[in-house]
Amino acid sequence: MWMGTTHFVTKGLDSAGTEMSLSVLAYNLKRMMSIMGTTGLMEAMMA
């Protein structure tokens, strides 16, 4: 189990790759929010 998931929900290599990319994006955004805070992250995204 990695990042709370045990298997892919979608079928096919392209779909599974997309699902993995979304999981990694969500992980990175969550990590950035814990480091910078919500306000700091929003300010950085607007700049």
Backbone as a ProteinNet text record, in pm:
[ID]
protein_1_A
[PRIMARY]
MWMGTTHFVTKGLDSAGTEMSLSVLAYNLKRMMSIMGTTGLMEAMMA
[TERTIARY]
84.8	0	89.1	64	143.2	48.5	64.1	-19	-166.9	-197.2	-335.1	-409.4	-344.6	-412.2	-352.3	-435.8	-387.7	-389.3	-472.8	-479.5	-539.3	-524.9	-582.7	-729.6	-809.9	-952.8	-978.4	-900.6	-920.5	-850.6	-888.1	-826.9	-750.7	-644.7	-563.4	-444.1	-336.6	-212.1	-224.1	-288.5	-303.5	-387	-497.4	-584.8	-516.9	-444.3	-373.9	-263.1	-197	-94.6	-152.7	-269.4	-337.9	-379.4	-430.8	-471.7	-351.7	-238.4	-117.3	-71.6	-76.8	-37.6	-125.3	-255.5	-346.5	-319.3	-285.6	-253.2	-127.9	-27.1	97.8	75.2	-5.3	-37.6	-108.2	-205.6	-277.5	-183.3	-92.9	5	94.1	143.3	232.5	160.7	36.2	-40.2	-65.7	-99.1	-121.9	6	118	247.1	282.4	257.8	285.3	197.3	71.1	-17.7	30.6	86.6	134.8	262.4	342.7	467	440.5	365.6	346.7	220.9	126.7	-2.8	-91.8	-219.6	-314.7	-298.4	-285.2	-272.3	-143.5	-32.7	94.9	93.5	29.6	20.7	-63.6	-175	-260.6	-187.1	-112.6	-35.6	70.7	137.8	240.8	180.1	61	-4.2	-53.8	-90.9	-140.2	-25.7	95.3	209.4	259.4
-117.6	0	123.5	214.3	335.1	453.8	550.7	670.8	637.9	532.5	500	421.9	387	311.5	172.1	74.6	-62.6	-111.5	-53	-93.3	20.6	11.6	111.6	80	183.7	167	150.6	222.2	218.9	98.8	69.3	-41.3	15.5	-48.9	-5.6	76.3	66.4	132.2	284.2	340.6	486.1	538.9	472.9	516.3	501.5	393.4	372.5	476	511.5	615.5	750	781.2	905.3	904.4	792.6	780.1	798.5	742.1	756.9	901.9	968.5	1109.3	1195.9	1170.5	1246.4	1220	1096.4	1063	1135.8	1139.5	1207.9	1358.3	1415	1557.6	1591.9	1510.8	1533.9	1523.6	1426.6	1410.6	1534.2	1582.5	1698.1	1824.7	1844.9	1961.9	1956.7	1840	1823.6	1852.5	1807.3	1831.2	1979.7	2046.4	2189.9	2269.2	2228.1	2297.6	2282.5	2167.3	2149.3	2229	2251.5	2326.9	2477.2	2523.7	2666.9	2722.3	2637.3	2684	2716.1	2720	2742.7	2881	2982.8	3120	3137.3	3086.7	3097.5	3026.4	2911.4	2836.4	2911.7	2967.5	3043.8	3166.3	3235.8	3352.4	3311.8	3200.9	3153.2	3113.3	3056.1	3015	3134.9	3242.6	3363.1	3445.7	3429.7	3510.6	3466.3
0	0	0	-94.6	-106.9	-115.9	-30.3	-27.4	-7.8	62.2	93.6	-12.7	-122.6	-227.6	-237.9	-267.4	-279.6	-424	-508.6	-648.1	-729.7	-861.2	-949.5	-973.1	-981	-1005.9	-1155.4	-1236.7	-1381.1	-1442.9	-1566.9	-1640.1	-1759.7	-1795.5	-1908.5	-1862.2	-1939.2	-1901.2	-1902.8	-2005	-2011.9	-1896	-1867.2	-1758.1	-1622.6	-1604.4	-1478	-1460.8	-1569.3	-1564	-1525.6	-1581.1	-1546.5	-1400.6	-1353.9	-1214.1	-1120.8	-1157.7	-1076.2	-1074.4	-1189	-1196.3	-1107.5	-1106.7	-1020.8	-873.4	-840.1	-701.1	-654.9	-740.6	-706	-695.9	-785.7	-779.4	-649	-610.1	-484.4	-365.1	-368.2	-260.2	-249.1	-363.3	-362.4	-316.9	-359.4	-314.8	-164.7	-114.6	29.3	107.3	54.3	119	118.1	5.3	-3.2	92.4	107.5	201.2	344.1	378.2	514.9	539.3	436.1	450.6	447	347.1	324.7	389.5	420.1	467.6	348.7	372.3	263.4	202.4	286.9	237.4	157.9	210.3	140.1	6.3	0.4	-124.5	-226.6	-183.5	-275	-328.5	-241.7	-286	-387.4	-363.9	-456.2	-590.6	-589	-713.2	-792.7	-724.5	-792.2	-851.8	-800.5	-846	-981.6
[MASK]
+++++++++++++++++++++++++++++++++++++++++++++++

